[in-house]
Amino acid sequence: MTLSPPLSIIVVGAGLIGPRHAQHVKSNPSTTLSALIDPSPNAKKVAQDLQTPCYSSIEEYFVYLQENNLNAPDGALICTPNHTHIKIAADLASRGVNLLIEKPVSICPEEAKALKCFVQDKDVQVLVGHHRRFNPFIIAAKENLDSVGDVIAVQGSWALKKPLSYFTASPWRTDSRSGGGPLLINLIHDIDILQYLFGKIERVYAEPIKKQRTAFTNVDEGASIVMRFENGITGTFICADNVTSSFNFEAGTGENPLIPTDDKIEGFYRIFGSKGTLSVPDLTLYHQQDLPDHEHGWNSPVSQTTLLNKRSHLRQLLPFDAQLDHFVDIIRGKADPLCTIDDGMSSLLCIDAILKSLATELPERVKSVKDIEPDFEALGVVNT
């Protein structure tokens, strides 16, 4: 059996998440890190640590390739500020480069719809980086959903306190017009997972979280949300980035090395069903003994069964590695994207509805992807 040569991958963006992706590219036997692209002064130091070339722009990198008669990379990971994703993606797609775009795919559904049409014309593959679909805790939860019977309701939270350094390192995070704020940066992760597990959300109602950061007037601190899914499941969710709490995905799963892990965290998601309740990430199943349905009730004791024996084992399975492996398979024609541009748009449309509800103080319906008109001008390329 002949082994395929490693794929050439570039990482665009040397901020918070780009270097993490780059390390995974370097350590994966199926990929080679060919370049880091970022105009910031710090990027050269990051690239030096990664032992990879650094370029200030995509254009500069491709001029180098042309002058040296080198092929374009097989794929690119776009890890830049949210509002820049679309133009960078369109630029790379126009050059025939396959894309892994960090979430959100865009800050505007119309831009994302235009990108979808554009990459189809260029025959370029796109994976949207909602990497938590590859998280072993989510995989285990999805595999055990049947244990609760029919899912009736879900309750979730993403709550922690971001330090001031988080904002000063990247000022765009303090402005919702640039894609800042926990709804578009953080909640969109959970929206994607909720829809991945339970189907499309059709209606939302949101109330703003009490604001404490008086210095940042152009960005929210989260929201409390009521949601209804197309299949009748209902849910509530609290998103807050300025409270002291361990009830969030990162602390519960150990996904982010910058955030301390808490092994005692139970139930940042709670899935309520007709025959039981499943707590995530601890995967504790609350259930009653096998009885006829008419005999179940509050007078019967509720038992607990742990469906997961060792959290530490699951923490060793890194979602970024699994996502990169999947991206490699997509490029090689062995798999279809687990998270498509449509999936990314669907989560974005939910966030849009939440933001609209915050503005109108009314419940809002979530638009359908098929009803979105593409904004081709946003791509910033001539041949759309």
Secondary structure in CASP SS format (residue, H / E / C, confidence):
PFRMAT SS
TARGET T0000
AUTHOR 0000-0000-0000
METHOD secondary structure of the structure
MODEL  1
M C 1.00
T C 1.00
L C 1.00
S C 1.00
P C 1.00
P C 1.00
L E 1.00
S E 1.00
I E 1.00
I E 1.00
V E 1.00
V E 1.00
G C 1.00
A C 1.00
G C 1.00
L C 1.00
I C 1.00
G H 1.00
P H 1.00
R H 1.00
H H 1.00
A H 1.00
Q H 1.00
H H 1.00
V H 1.00
K H 1.00
S H 1.00
N C 1.00
P C 1.00
S C 1.00
T E 1.00
T E 1.00
L E 1.00
S E 1.00
A E 1.00
L E 1.00
I E 1.00
D C 1.00
P C 1.00
S C 1.00
P C 1.00
N H 1.00
A H 1.00
K H 1.00
K H 1.00
V H 1.00
A H 1.00
Q H 1.00
D H 1.00
L H 1.00
Q C 1.00
T C 1.00
P C 1.00
C E 1.00
Y E 1.00
S C 1.00
S C 1.00
I H 1.00
E H 1.00
E H 1.00
Y H 1.00
F H 1.00
V H 1.00
Y H 1.00
L H 1.00
Q H 1.00
E H 1.00
N C 1.00
N C 1.00
L C 1.00
N C 1.00
A C 1.00
P C 1.00
D C 1.00
G E 1.00
A E 1.00
L E 1.00
I E 1.00
C C 1.00
T C 1.00
P C 1.00
N H 1.00
H H 1.00
T H 1.00
H H 1.00
I H 1.00
K H 1.00
I H 1.00
A H 1.00
A H 1.00
D H 1.00
L H 1.00
A H 1.00
S H 1.00
R C 1.00
G C 1.00
V C 1.00
N E 1.00
L E 1.00
L E 1.00
I E 1.00
E E 1.00
K C 1.00
P C 1.00
V C 1.00
S C 1.00
I C 1.00
C C 1.00
P H 1.00
E H 1.00
E H 1.00
A H 1.00
K H 1.00
A H 1.00
L H 1.00
K H 1.00
C H 1.00
F H 1.00
V H 1.00
Q H 1.00
D H 1.00
K H 1.00
D C 1.00
V C 1.00
Q C 1.00
V E 1.00
L E 1.00
V E 1.00
G E 1.00
H C 1.00
H H 1.00
R H 1.00
R H 1.00
F H 1.00
N C 1.00
P H 1.00
F H 1.00
I H 1.00
I H 1.00
A H 1.00
A H 1.00
K H 1.00
E H 1.00
N C 1.00
L H 1.00
D H 1.00
S H 1.00
V H 1.00
G C 1.00
D C 1.00
V E 1.00
I E 1.00
A E 1.00
V E 1.00
Q E 1.00
G E 1.00
S E 1.00
W E 1.00
A E 1.00
L C 1.00
K E 1.00
K C 1.00
P C 1.00
L H 1.00
S H 1.00
Y H 1.00
F H 1.00
T H 1.00
A H 1.00
S C 1.00
P H 1.00
W H 1.00
R H 1.00
T H 1.00
D C 1.00
S H 1.00
R H 1.00
S H 1.00
G C 1.00
G C 1.00
G C 1.00
P H 1.00
L H 1.00
L H 1.00
I H 1.00
N H 1.00
L H 1.00
I H 1.00
H H 1.00
D H 1.00
I H 1.00
D H 1.00
I H 1.00
L H 1.00
Q H 1.00
Y H 1.00
L H 1.00
F H 1.00
G C 1.00
K C 1.00
I E 1.00
E E 1.00
R E 1.00
V E 1.00
Y E 1.00
A E 1.00
E E 1.00
P E 1.00
I C 1.00
K C 1.00
K C 1.00
Q C 1.00
R C 1.00
T C 1.00
A C 1.00
F C 1.00
T C 1.00
N C 1.00
V C 1.00
D C 1.00
E C 1.00
G E 1.00
A E 1.00
S E 1.00
I E 1.00
V E 1.00
M E 1.00
R E 1.00
F E 1.00
E C 1.00
N C 1.00
G C 1.00
I C 1.00
T E 1.00
G E 1.00
T E 1.00
F E 1.00
I E 1.00
C E 1.00
A E 1.00
D C 1.00
N E 1.00
V C 1.00
T C 1.00
S C 1.00
S C 1.00
F C 1.00
N C 1.00
F H 1.00
E H 1.00
A H 1.00
G H 1.00
T H 1.00
G C 1.00
E C 1.00
N C 1.00
P C 1.00
L C 1.00
I C 1.00
P C 1.00
T C 1.00
D C 1.00
D C 1.00
K C 1.00
I C 1.00
E C 1.00
G C 1.00
F C 1.00
Y E 1.00
R E 1.00
I E 1.00
F E 1.00
G E 1.00
S C 1.00
K C 1.00
G E 1.00
T E 1.00
L E 1.00
S E 1.00
V E 1.00
P C 1.00
D C 1.00
L C 1.00
T E 1.00
L E 1.00
Y E 1.00
H E 1.00
Q C 1.00
Q C 1.00
D C 1.00
L C 1.00
P C 1.00
D H 1.00
H H 1.00
E H 1.00
H C 1.00
G C 1.00
W C 1.00
N C 1.00
S C 1.00
P C 1.00
V C 1.00
S E 1.00
Q E 1.00
T E 1.00
T E 1.00
L C 1.00
L C 1.00
N C 1.00
K C 1.00
R H 1.00
S H 1.00
H H 1.00
L H 1.00
R H 1.00
Q C 1.00
L C 1.00
L C 1.00
P H 1.00
F H 1.00
D H 1.00
A H 1.00
Q H 1.00
L H 1.00
D H 1.00
H H 1.00
F H 1.00
V H 1.00
D H 1.00
I H 1.00
I H 1.00
R C 1.00
G C 1.00
K C 1.00
A C 1.00
D C 1.00
P C 1.00
L C 1.00
C C 1.00
T C 1.00
I H 1.00
D H 1.00
D H 1.00
G H 1.00
M H 1.00
S H 1.00
S H 1.00
L H 1.00
L H 1.00
C H 1.00
I H 1.00
D H 1.00
A H 1.00
I H 1.00
L H 1.00
K H 1.00
S H 1.00
L H 1.00
A H 1.00
T H 1.00
E C 1.00
L C 1.00
P C 1.00
E E 1.00
R E 1.00
V C 1.00
K C 1.00
S C 1.00
V H 1.00
K H 1.00
D H 1.00
I C 1.00
E C 1.00
P C 1.00
D C 1.00
F H 1.00
E H 1.00
A H 1.00
L H 1.00
G C 1.00
V C 1.00
V C 1.00
N C 1.00
T C 1.00
END
